[in-house]
């Protein structure tokens, strides 16, 4: 065998050996390494992603608590978390304890605090309320309107008869009577700040819803606030008391304002500007 034949046989042997290796592996000698690298990287990429999200969430949480703490130094404390709920519970409990059939409990004015507002001296209000009521009557007269006082301060004993006595006469349930008259201890008249007003020109409308059709009521609607009087029981009032256009109360000083509004969840009225 000459040297040329020997080289040819060696080449053919190498080619045959090469044919035993799959083409995919021959063309991509690095694939086994890439597969190993991919298997190593996949779980680590997942862990890195989760770790990154956790860090972002932690940063957002820290920023949120920092801003909240700046606005409220007690933010996050047990005291802070319970403040709103406790406050709501206290207000609700106070209202429930001070209410009977939609009427709030009121203290009874003392005799020394009362001043007459009727000619015979029998109808009285607290001194501050009495002075403003007289001013209001004089102003109405100048406008040709006659305001007549029907009732002012009432003692618990008087209210006892008005509630239980009339309830029995009319065969009313307690709830039915409470729609028209407060139980003793729960009438605004006990305070010496409440007054029932009629129209001197139309006495037939006294203590009836028709009073709203009189000039006296229309004048009161337009002017009573100037003298610190307001309607106690308008239509659809939250207490569920029947509409009483004749019943007005004085809220012209701190004591009267607190008497009617303290511990009640009433917000200031929205004023359009």
C-alpha positions as CSV (number, residue, x, y, z in Angstrom):
1,X,0.0,0.0,0.0
2,X,1.5,3.3,-1.1
3,X,1.3,6.5,1.0
4,X,-1.6,7.9,-1.1
5,X,-3.8,4.9,-0.4
6,X,-3.0,5.1,3.3
7,X,-4.1,8.7,3.6
8,X,-7.4,8.0,1.8
9,X,-8.3,5.1,4.2
10,X,-7.5,7.4,7.2
11,X,-9.8,10.1,5.9
12,X,-12.6,7.6,5.2
13,X,-12.3,6.2,8.7
14,X,-12.6,9.7,10.2
15,X,-15.7,10.5,8.2
16,X,-17.4,7.3,9.2
17,X,-16.7,8.0,12.9
18,X,-18.1,11.5,12.4
19,X,-21.4,10.0,10.9
20,X,-22.0,8.2,14.2
21,X,-22.6,11.6,16.0
22,X,-26.1,13.2,15.6
23,X,-26.0,16.2,13.3
24,X,-27.6,18.5,15.9
25,X,-24.7,17.8,18.3
26,X,-22.1,18.1,15.7
27,X,-23.4,21.5,14.6
28,X,-23.9,22.8,18.2
29,X,-21.0,21.6,20.3
30,X,-21.9,24.1,23.1
31,X,-25.6,22.9,23.7
32,X,-24.9,20.6,26.6
33,X,-23.2,23.6,28.4
34,X,-26.1,25.9,27.6
35,X,-28.7,23.5,28.9
36,X,-26.8,23.1,32.1
37,X,-26.5,26.9,32.4
38,X,-30.2,27.4,31.7
39,X,-31.2,24.8,34.3
40,X,-29.0,26.7,36.8
41,X,-30.3,30.1,35.9
42,X,-34.1,29.5,35.8
43,X,-34.8,29.1,39.6
44,X,-32.4,31.9,40.4
45,X,-34.1,34.3,38.1
46,X,-37.4,33.5,39.7
47,X,-35.9,34.1,43.2
48,X,-34.4,37.4,42.1
49,X,-37.7,38.5,40.7
50,X,-39.6,37.7,43.9
51,X,-36.9,39.4,45.9
52,X,-37.1,42.5,43.8
53,X,-40.9,42.7,44.3
54,X,-40.5,42.3,48.0
55,X,-38.0,45.1,48.1
56,X,-40.3,47.4,46.2
57,X,-43.3,46.5,48.5
58,X,-41.1,47.2,51.5
59,X,-40.1,50.6,50.2
60,X,-43.7,51.5,49.5
61,X,-44.7,50.4,53.0
62,X,-42.0,52.4,54.6
63,X,-43.0,55.6,52.6
64,X,-46.7,55.1,53.5
65,X,-46.0,54.8,57.2
66,X,-43.6,57.7,57.1
67,X,-46.3,60.0,55.6
68,X,-49.0,58.7,57.8
69,X,-46.9,59.1,60.9
70,X,-46.1,62.7,59.9
71,X,-49.8,63.5,59.7
72,X,-50.7,61.6,62.9
73,X,-48.0,61.0,65.5
74,X,-50.1,58.2,67.0
75,X,-50.6,56.5,63.7
76,X,-50.4,52.7,64.0
77,X,-50.7,52.6,67.8
78,X,-53.3,50.6,69.5
79,X,-54.8,53.8,70.8
80,X,-55.0,55.3,67.3
81,X,-56.6,52.2,65.7
82,X,-59.3,52.2,68.3
83,X,-60.0,55.9,68.4
84,X,-62.5,56.1,65.6
85,X,-64.5,53.0,66.7
86,X,-64.4,54.1,70.3
87,X,-65.5,57.6,69.4
88,X,-68.4,56.3,67.3
89,X,-69.4,53.9,70.1
90,X,-69.4,56.6,72.7
91,X,-71.5,59.0,70.6
92,X,-74.0,56.3,69.8
93,X,-74.2,55.1,73.4
94,X,-74.6,58.6,74.7
95,X,-77.4,59.3,72.2
96,X,-79.2,56.1,73.1
97,X,-78.9,56.7,76.8
98,X,-80.2,60.2,76.5
99,X,-83.1,59.4,74.2
100,X,-86.6,58.0,74.8
101,X,-88.9,57.5,71.8
102,X,-86.9,60.0,69.7
103,X,-86.8,62.7,72.5
104,X,-83.6,63.8,74.2
105,X,-83.2,64.2,78.0
106,X,-83.1,67.9,79.2
107,X,-82.4,69.5,82.5
108,X,-85.1,71.5,84.2
109,X,-84.5,75.2,84.5
110,X,-84.5,76.7,88.0
111,X,-87.1,79.3,89.0
112,X,-84.3,81.9,89.5
113,X,-83.3,81.6,85.8
114,X,-86.8,82.3,84.4
115,X,-88.3,85.6,83.3
116,X,-91.9,86.4,82.2
117,X,-92.7,86.9,78.5
118,X,-96.5,87.1,78.7
119,X,-98.6,90.0,80.0
120,X,-100.0,87.9,82.9
121,X,-96.5,86.6,83.8
122,X,-97.4,83.0,83.6
123,X,-95.4,82.1,80.5
124,X,-91.6,82.3,81.1
125,X,-88.3,81.7,79.4
126,X,-84.7,81.9,80.6
127,X,-83.5,85.5,80.8
128,X,-81.4,85.5,77.6
129,X,-84.1,83.8,75.6
130,X,-86.8,86.0,77.1
131,X,-85.0,89.2,76.1
132,X,-84.5,88.0,72.5
133,X,-88.1,86.8,72.3
134,X,-89.4,90.3,73.2
135,X,-87.1,91.9,70.7
136,X,-88.4,89.5,68.0
137,X,-92.1,90.3,68.9
138,X,-91.4,94.0,68.6
139,X,-89.7,93.6,65.3
140,X,-92.6,91.5,63.9
141,X,-95.1,94.2,65.1
142,X,-93.2,96.8,63.2
143,X,-93.7,94.6,60.1
144,X,-97.5,94.3,60.8
145,X,-97.2,90.7,62.1
146,X,-98.7,89.6,65.5
147,X,-96.7,86.9,67.3
148,X,-98.5,85.4,70.2
149,X,-96.8,83.2,72.9
150,X,-98.7,80.0,73.7
151,X,-96.3,78.1,75.9
152,X,-92.8,78.5,77.3
153,X,-91.1,76.8,80.3
154,X,-92.8,73.6,81.5
155,X,-91.9,71.7,84.7
156,X,-91.6,68.0,84.8
157,X,-94.9,67.8,86.7
158,X,-96.7,69.7,83.9
159,X,-95.2,67.5,81.3
160,X,-96.2,64.4,83.2
161,X,-99.9,65.4,82.7
162,X,-99.4,66.3,79.1
163,X,-97.8,63.0,78.3
164,X,-99.4,60.3,80.5
165,X,-102.7,62.1,81.2
166,X,-103.5,63.0,77.6
167,X,-102.2,59.6,76.4
168,X,-104.8,57.8,78.6
169,X,-107.6,60.2,77.5
170,X,-106.9,59.6,73.9
171,X,-106.2,55.9,74.3
172,X,-102.7,56.3,72.6
173,X,-99.7,54.0,72.8
174,X,-96.5,55.5,74.2
175,X,-95.0,55.7,70.7
176,X,-98.1,57.4,69.3
177,X,-98.1,60.0,72.1
178,X,-94.4,60.6,71.8
179,X,-94.9,61.7,68.2
180,X,-96.9,64.6,69.5
181,X,-95.6,65.3,73.0
182,X,-92.3,64.4,74.8
183,X,-92.2,62.2,77.9
184,X,-91.5,64.1,81.2
185,X,-87.8,64.8,81.4
186,X,-87.4,64.8,77.7
187,X,-89.2,68.0,76.6
188,X,-87.3,71.0,75.2
189,X,-89.7,73.1,77.3
190,X,-88.0,72.0,80.5
191,X,-84.9,74.0,79.4
192,X,-86.6,77.3,79.4
193,X,-85.3,77.9,75.9
194,X,-88.3,76.6,73.9
195,X,-91.4,78.5,73.0
196,X,-94.7,77.8,71.2
197,X,-95.8,80.7,69.0
198,X,-99.1,81.5,67.3
199,X,-100.5,84.1,65.0
200,X,-102.6,86.7,66.7
201,X,-104.6,87.3,63.5
202,X,-105.4,83.6,63.0
203,X,-105.8,81.9,66.4
204,X,-107.5,78.9,64.9
205,X,-104.2,77.8,63.4
206,X,-102.5,77.7,66.8
207,X,-100.7,74.4,67.5
208,X,-101.7,72.9,64.1
209,X,-99.7,72.3,60.9
210,X,-101.8,75.1,59.3
211,X,-99.8,77.6,61.3
212,X,-97.2,77.3,58.5
213,X,-99.7,79.2,56.2
214,X,-99.9,82.2,58.4
215,X,-98.0,85.5,58.1
216,X,-96.5,84.8,61.5
217,X,-94.8,81.6,60.5
218,X,-93.6,83.1,57.2
219,X,-92.1,86.0,59.1
220,X,-90.4,83.7,61.6
221,X,-88.9,81.6,58.8
222,X,-87.4,84.8,57.3
223,X,-86.4,86.5,60.5
224,X,-86.2,84.2,63.6
225,X,-82.5,83.4,63.1
226,X,-81.6,87.1,63.6
227,X,-82.9,86.7,67.2
228,X,-81.3,83.3,67.6
229,X,-84.4,81.2,67.4
230,X,-84.7,78.1,65.2
231,X,-87.5,75.6,64.3
232,X,-87.1,72.5,66.5
233,X,-89.1,70.0,64.6
234,X,-89.2,70.6,60.8
235,X,-90.7,68.2,58.4
236,X,-89.0,64.7,58.3
237,X,-86.8,65.6,61.2
238,X,-84.3,62.9,62.3
239,X,-85.9,62.4,65.7
240,X,-89.2,61.2,64.1
241,X,-91.2,63.9,66.0
242,X,-94.3,65.2,64.2
243,X,-93.9,68.5,62.3
244,X,-94.4,71.4,64.6
245,X,-94.2,74.8,62.8
246,X,-95.1,76.6,66.0
247,X,-92.3,75.2,68.2
248,X,-89.1,77.3,68.3
249,X,-86.0,77.2,70.5
250,X,-83.4,79.7,71.5
251,X,-79.8,78.9,70.6
252,X,-78.2,82.4,71.3
253,X,-75.6,81.6,73.9
254,X,-73.2,78.8,74.8
255,X,-75.5,77.1,77.3
256,X,-78.5,76.9,75.0
257,X,-76.3,75.8,72.1
258,X,-74.7,73.0,74.1
259,X,-78.1,72.0,75.6
260,X,-79.5,71.2,72.2
261,X,-76.4,70.1,70.2
262,X,-73.9,68.6,72.6
263,X,-73.3,64.8,72.1
264,X,-75.4,64.8,69.0
265,X,-73.7,63.8,65.7
266,X,-74.8,66.9,63.8
267,X,-72.4,68.5,61.4
268,X,-72.4,72.2,60.3
269,X,-74.6,73.0,57.3
270,X,-73.0,73.3,53.9
271,X,-73.1,76.8,52.6
272,X,-72.9,77.5,48.9
273,X,-70.3,80.2,48.2
